[in-house]
């Protein structure tokens, strides 16, 4: 029969019409497509790859939409963009937007290491894209650990989805830019290294984590405790001691040296500071409990756990790495810290998912692993729908404060600013023109607002006489300090105007 088939094929081939070039190209493309599809279907990580690509693409899109629509405020995107511009040009990192040394505000020395890369993409958009990529990074250790210890590709992919759907992550992703994005990746890799007993990687990630901010010891100390108990006692104790010492140096030496004062954030400790908090805890516990039950703190705790369906509670030791950060957030008198809307909770997202992964891996029965995974994934989808920014979420991204019809006009006005001129600009515009030594958020420096150590509020700063340009709405409302503009308008002339905005130049060149 094979010979007969061969002879039939030969006969058909003899009488077949010759293939055209387009037909050959089509056959080659079809053959390549089939081979590619077969190789793709054998790739166990295709689901995770697709999820990461979708997340990165979507959140880069949303971030840039907000930026180009003037929806990214200077606090904090322009703070870090001006800071990075100053560092990458070897200038003193005194950020005039906030009136403080960048590293006196927070000891985010990780930005020094990033400065060479910033020169390649020296724009706020580059910071926003970088943040999205950093936040997507923990999917790698999550997937690797799940594949190794749970040995189920579907569960591993589901845990990656649980992480990417987490509203702590998504809210932080769209909250301007913050160095905590580095911490999200570093602490994930540190936990991965601790579980896998990779001491060199662990030490490197711990060091990088501590370079992100002065309070990162609150994450690293619990990690060191876990390493001490489960892996290497000597290494774990070294991590604990080293992180505590660094926190002391950062908070008690570096910040006061750069600021000439203690951190302005020390006032976030309630009851008058650490001693007052301890005194209240011991002598007036009822007052403390009443305080902890206020400002939505219990709801914040419920939100954290509900993002993974509280699945980590079945074996919570990895999730407990985040316990001191949770405590810091709920004790703080700054309401931003116990809301999931801000950067303070971002690093908890991978910890909660890795804690859930650990709890699932500890289950001896397959059905229990499947149930916990399902619960975590359903909870992630539900919480994302409620508080996240996925296409199916209740929350929607608005472009910004500026009407879309005014965007081209603002681009035109911004081009009228000479390089490195001294400027005071309306709040939403600052992050688009912050590549200069001196840029101020109106009405500063004519009326100091949220500037410096906050003890000059309302004062006219000496640098006010050096401001060369103002970029403002032509009609300022009372909240925009129209009264301040009225006081100085005689010293400036309108040189450009369009779509309700004006560029004013100092009549006397400073």
C-alpha positions in Angstrom: 0.0 0.0 0.0 2.9 2.4 0.7 4.2 1.8 -2.8 0.8 2.6 -4.3 0.6 5.8 -2.3 4.1 6.8 -3.3 3.2 6.2 -7.0 0.0 8.2 -6.7 2.0 11.1 -5.1 4.6 10.9 -7.9 1.9 11.0 -10.6 0.2 13.9 -8.9 3.5 15.7 -8.6 4.2 15.3 -12.2 0.9 16.8 -13.2 0.8 19.5 -10.5 1.2 23.1 -11.4 4.5 24.7 -10.3 4.3 26.7 -7.1 4.4 30.5 -7.4 6.7 32.5 -5.1 3.7 33.7 -3.1 2.6 30.1 -2.6 6.0 29.1 -1.4 6.1 32.0 1.0 2.6 31.1 2.3 3.6 27.4 2.8 6.8 28.5 4.6 4.9 30.8 6.8 2.3 28.1 7.6 5.1 25.6 8.4 6.8 28.1 10.7 3.6 29.0 12.4 2.9 25.3 13.1 6.4 24.7 14.5 6.2 27.9 16.6 2.8 26.9 18.0 4.0 23.4 18.9 7.0 24.8 20.8 4.9 27.4 22.5 2.4 24.9 23.8 5.3 23.0 25.3 6.5 26.0 27.2 5.2 25.7 30.8 5.6 29.4 31.4 3.5 30.7 28.5 0.6 31.6 30.8 2.8 33.5 33.2 4.5 35.3 30.3 1.2 36.3 28.9 0.0 37.6 32.2 3.2 39.7 32.7 3.0 41.1 29.2 -0.6 42.1 29.7 0.1 43.7 33.1 3.1 45.6 31.9 1.4 46.8 28.7 -1.7 47.9 30.5 -0.1 49.8 33.4 2.5 51.5 31.2 -0.5 52.6 29.1 -2.3 53.9 32.1 0.8 55.6 33.6 1.6 57.4 30.4 -2.0 58.3 29.9 -2.0 60.0 33.3 1.3 61.8 32.6 0.5 63.1 29.1 -2.9 64.2 30.5 -1.2 66.2 33.3 -2.5 63.8 35.9 0.9 63.2 37.6 1.4 65.7 40.5 4.8 66.9 41.4 4.5 65.3 44.8 6.0 62.8 44.2 6.9 62.2 40.6 8.6 65.6 40.0 10.5 65.3 43.3 12.2 62.1 42.1 12.5 63.3 38.5 14.2 66.5 39.4 16.3 64.6 41.9 17.5 62.1 39.3 18.2 64.9 36.8 20.4 66.6 39.4 22.2 63.4 40.3 22.8 62.3 36.8 24.2 65.8 36.0 26.5 65.7 39.1 24.6 68.5 40.9 23.8 68.6 44.5 20.5 66.7 44.9 18.7 69.6 46.6 15.1 69.2 45.3 13.6 72.7 45.2 10.1 71.3 44.6 10.0 70.2 48.2 12.9 72.3 49.6 15.0 69.4 51.0 18.0 67.3 50.1 16.7 64.2 48.3 18.5 61.9 50.6 17.7 63.9 53.7 14.0 63.4 52.9 14.5 59.6 52.6 17.8 57.7 52.4 17.0 56.2 49.0 20.6 55.7 47.9 19.4 53.1 45.4 18.8 56.1 43.1 22.6 56.6 42.9 23.0 53.1 41.4 20.1 53.8 39.0 21.5 57.2 37.8 23.5 55.8 34.9 20.4 54.1 33.5 18.4 57.3 34.0 20.8 59.1 31.6 19.6 56.7 28.9 15.9 57.6 29.4 16.1 61.0 31.2 12.4 61.7 31.4 9.6 61.2 33.9 8.1 58.7 31.5 11.2 56.5 32.0 10.6 56.5 35.7 7.0 55.4 35.2 7.9 52.6 32.8 10.7 51.5 35.2 8.3 51.3 38.1 5.9 49.1 36.1 8.8 46.7 35.2 10.1 46.6 38.7 6.6 45.8 40.1 6.2 43.0 37.6 9.6 41.5 38.5 8.4 39.4 41.5 6.4 37.2 39.2 9.7 35.4 38.5 10.5 34.2 42.1 6.8 33.5 42.7 6.6 31.3 39.7 9.9 29.5 40.3 9.1 28.8 43.9 5.6 27.5 43.1 6.9 25.3 40.3 9.5 23.8 42.6 7.6 23.3 45.8 4.0 22.8 44.6 5.0 21.1 41.3 1.9 22.3 39.5 2.1 24.8 36.5 -1.6 25.8 36.9 -1.2 26.7 40.5 2.1 28.5 39.8 0.4 30.5 37.1 -2.6 31.2 39.3 -0.3 32.6 42.0 1.3 34.9 39.5 -2.2 36.1 38.5 -3.0 36.5 42.2 0.0 38.8 42.6 -0.6 40.9 39.4 -4.2 41.4 40.3 -3.4 42.6 43.8 -4.8 46.2 44.3 -1.9 47.0 46.6 0.4 46.6 43.6 -1.9 48.3 41.1 -2.7 51.3 43.3 1.0 51.8 44.0 1.8 51.4 40.3 -0.3 54.4 39.4 0.7 56.6 42.4 3.4 58.6 40.6 6.9 57.1 41.1 8.5 55.9 44.3 11.7 54.1 45.1 9.6 51.5 47.0 9.1 49.9 43.6 12.7 48.7 43.9 11.9 47.3 47.3 9.0 45.2 45.9 11.5 43.4 43.6 14.4 43.2 46.1 12.4 41.8 49.0 10.8 39.2 46.7 14.2 38.0 45.6 15.5 38.1 49.2 12.7 35.8 50.3 13.3 33.6 47.3 17.0 33.4 48.2 16.2 32.7 51.9 13.9 29.8 51.0 16.3 28.4 48.5 19.2 28.9 50.9 21.2 31.0 48.4 23.2 33.1 50.8 25.1 35.3 48.3 21.9 36.3 46.5 20.2 36.9 49.9 23.0 39.2 51.2 23.0 41.2 47.9 19.2 41.6 48.0 19.2 42.6 51.7 21.9 45.3 51.0 19.9 46.6 48.0 16.7 46.6 50.0 18.3 48.7 52.8 19.4 51.2 50.2 15.8 51.9 49.3 14.6 53.7 52.4 15.5 54.3 56.1 12.7 52.1 57.5 13.3 49.0 55.4 14.8 47.3 58.4 11.1 46.7 59.4 11.0 44.1 56.6 14.6 42.9 56.8 14.6 42.1 60.5 11.6 39.6 60.3 13.3 38.1 57.3 16.5 37.7 59.3 14.4 36.0 62.1 13.1 33.5 59.6 16.6 32.8 58.2 17.8 32.3 61.8 15.1 29.9 62.6 14.9 28.0 59.3 18.1 28.2 57.5 21.4 29.7 58.8 21.5 31.0 62.3 24.7 33.0 61.9 23.6 34.6 58.6 20.2 35.4 60.1 21.6 37.1 63.1 24.0 39.1 60.9 21.1 40.3 58.8 19.2 41.4 61.9 22.1 43.2 63.5 23.2 44.8 60.3 19.8 46.1 59.3 19.2 47.5 62.8 22.6 49.3 62.8 21.9 50.7 59.3 18.5 52.0 60.4 20.1 53.7 63.3 22.8 55.3 61.1 20.3 56.4 58.5 17.7 57.8 60.9 20.0 59.3 63.6 23.0 60.4 61.6 22.5 60.7 57.9 19.1 62.4 57.8 19.9 64.9 60.6 23.2 65.7 58.9 21.6 66.4 55.5 18.5 68.2 56.8 20.1 70.0 59.8 17.1 68.6 61.7 15.5 65.3 62.6 13.3 63.7 59.9 10.0 65.6 59.3 8.3 62.3 59.3 9.1 61.6 63.0 5.9 63.3 63.8 4.0 60.4 62.3 4.5 58.5 65.6 1.4 59.2 67.6 1.1 60.4 71.2 4.1 62.7 71.0 6.7 60.2 69.7 8.1 56.8 70.6 8.2 57.5 74.4 4.6 58.7 74.3 3.5 55.7 72.4 5.1 53.4 74.8 3.7 55.3 77.8 0.2 55.1 76.3 0.5 51.4 75.6 1.5 50.7 79.2 -0.6 53.2 81.2 -3.6 53.9 78.9 -4.1 50.8 76.7 -7.8 51.6 76.2 -6.8 54.9 74.5 -4.4 53.0 72.3 -7.1 50.5 71.3 -9.5 53.3 70.5 -6.9 55.0 68.4 -6.1 51.8 66.5 -9.8 51.3 65.8 -10.1 54.8 64.1 -9.4 56.2 60.7 -10.4 53.0 58.9 -7.4 50.9 60.3 -9.4 47.7 60.8 -10.7 48.0 57.3 -7.2 48.4 56.0 -6.1 45.2 57.8 -9.1 43.4 56.2 -8.2 44.7 52.8 -4.7 43.4 53.1 -5.7 39.9 53.9 -8.7 39.8 51.5 -6.4 40.3 48.5 -5.3 36.7 48.9 -8.4 35.3 50.7 -6.4 35.1 54.0 -5.0 31.8 52.6 -1.6 32.6 54.1 -3.1 31.9 57.6 -2.8 28.2 57.0 1.0 28.5 57.4 1.7 32.2 58.1 5.5 32.3 58.7 6.5 33.9 55.4 3.6 36.3 55.4 4.7 37.4 58.9 7.8 39.0 57.3 5.5 41.9 56.6 4.2 42.2 60.2 6.3 45.2 61.3 5.5 47.2 58.2 1.8 46.5 58.8 2.3 47.6 62.4 4.1 50.8 61.3 1.3 51.6 58.8 -1.6 51.2 61.3 0.2 52.9 64.2 1.1 56.0 62.1 -1.1 59.1 62.4 -0.7 59.8 58.7 -3.9 58.4 57.1 -2.1 57.8 53.8 -0.1 55.0 55.5 -3.1 52.9 56.4 -4.8 53.1 53.0 -3.9 50.8 50.1 -3.9 53.7 47.7 -0.3 54.7 48.4 3.2 53.3 48.2 3.4 52.4 51.8 1.7 49.1 51.2 3.3 48.1 47.9 6.0 45.8 49.3 3.3 43.8 51.2 1.8 42.6 47.9 4.6 40.0 47.1 5.0 39.1 50.7 1.3 38.2 51.0 1.4 36.1 47.8 4.7 34.4 48.8 3.1 33.7 52.1 0.1 32.2 50.4 2.4 30.1 48.2 4.2 28.8 51.3 0.9 27.9 52.9 -0.2 26.1 49.8 3.1 24.2 49.6 2.7 23.1 53.2 -0.6 21.3 52.5 -0.1 17.5 52.2 -3.3 16.9 50.2 -3.7 17.9 46.6 -7.3 18.9 47.1 -6.4 21.3 49.9 -3.8 22.9 47.7 -6.3 23.3 44.9 -8.9 24.8 47.3 -6.5 27.3 48.8 -5.3 28.3 45.3 -8.8 28.8 44.1 -9.8 30.8 47.2 -6.7 33.1 46.7 -7.4 33.6 43.0 -11.1 34.3 43.5 -10.2 36.8 46.3 -7.6 38.4 44.0 -10.1 38.9 41.2 -12.7 40.2 43.6 -10.4 42.7 45.3 -9.0 43.8 42.0 -12.5 44.5 40.8 -13.2 46.5 43.9 -10.0 48.5 44.4 -7.7 47.8 41.5 -7.2 49.3 38.0 -7.7 46.3 35.7 -10.1 46.8 32.7 -12.9 45.2 34.7 -12.3 47.2 37.9 -14.7 49.7 39.3 -11.9 52.3 39.4 -11.2 54.2 36.2 -8.2 56.3 35.4 -8.9 59.9 34.6 -6.4 61.8 32.6 -5.8 64.7 34.9 -6.6 68.3 35.9 -6.0 69.8 32.5 -8.7 69.7 29.7 -7.5 67.6 26.8 -8.1 70.7 24.6 -5.4 72.6 26.5 -2.6 70.0 26.3 -1.1 71.2 23.0 -1.3 74.8 24.3 0.7 73.8 27.4 3.3 72.0 25.3 3.7 75.3 23.3 4.1 77.4 26.5 6.6 75.0 28.0 8.8 75.3 25.0 9.0 79.0 25.7 11.0 78.3 28.9 14.8 78.7 28.5 16.9 75.8 29.6 17.6 75.8 33.4 15.6 79.0 33.9 14.2 79.5 37.4 10.4 78.8 37.3 7.4 78.7 39.6 4.6 76.7 38.0 1.0 75.6 38.7 0.9 72.2 40.5 -0.1 69.9 37.6 2.5 71.3 35.3 5.6 70.9 37.3 6.5 67.3 36.4 6.7 68.3 32.8 9.3 71.0 33.3 11.4 69.9 36.3 14.7 69.3 34.5 16.3 72.4 36.0 18.2 73.4 39.1 15.4 75.5 40.5 11.7 74.7 39.9 9.0 75.6 42.4 5.4 74.6 42.9 3.2 77.8 42.9 2.9 79.8 45.2 6.3 78.9 46.5 8.7 80.7 46.7 6.5 83.8 47.0 4.4 82.1 49.7 6.1 79.0 51.0 3.7 76.0 50.9 4.7 72.4 51.9 8.3 73.4 51.5 11.5 72.7 53.4 11.1 71.7 57.1 7.6 73.2 57.0 8.6 76.0 59.4 8.5 78.7 56.7 4.9 78.2 55.6 3.4 81.5 54.4 6.8 83.2 54.2 8.3 84.8 51.1 11.6 83.0 50.5 14.7 84.9 49.6 14.9 83.1 46.3 11.6 84.7 45.1 13.5 87.6 43.6 15.4 85.1 41.3 12.3 83.5 39.7 12.5 84.3 36.0 9.2 82.7 34.8 5.8 81.8 36.0 3.6 79.2 34.2 0.1 79.6 35.5 -3.6 79.6 34.6 -4.6 83.1 33.5 -7.4 83.1 36.0 -6.4 81.8 39.4 -8.9 80.8 42.0 -8.6 81.5 45.8 -7.2 78.0 46.5 -4.6 78.6 43.8 -3.5 81.7 45.7 -4.8 84.4 43.4 -4.0 86.9 46.1 -0.3 86.1 45.9 -0.2 86.6 42.2 -2.0 89.9 42.6 0.9 91.0 44.9 3.6 90.2 42.4 1.9 90.7 39.0 3.5 94.1 38.6 6.9 92.6 38.3 6.0 90.2 35.5 4.8 90.6 31.9 2.8 88.1 29.9 5.0 86.8 27.0 2.9 83.8 25.8 -0.7 82.7 26.4 -2.9 80.0 25.0 -6.0 78.1 26.1 -6.4 79.8 29.4 -2.7 79.5 30.5 0.0 82.1 30.4 3.8 82.2 30.5 5.0 85.3 32.5 8.5 86.7 32.4 10.2 88.7 35.1 10.5 92.3 33.9 13.9 92.6 35.6 16.2 89.8 34.7 17.6 88.3 38.0 
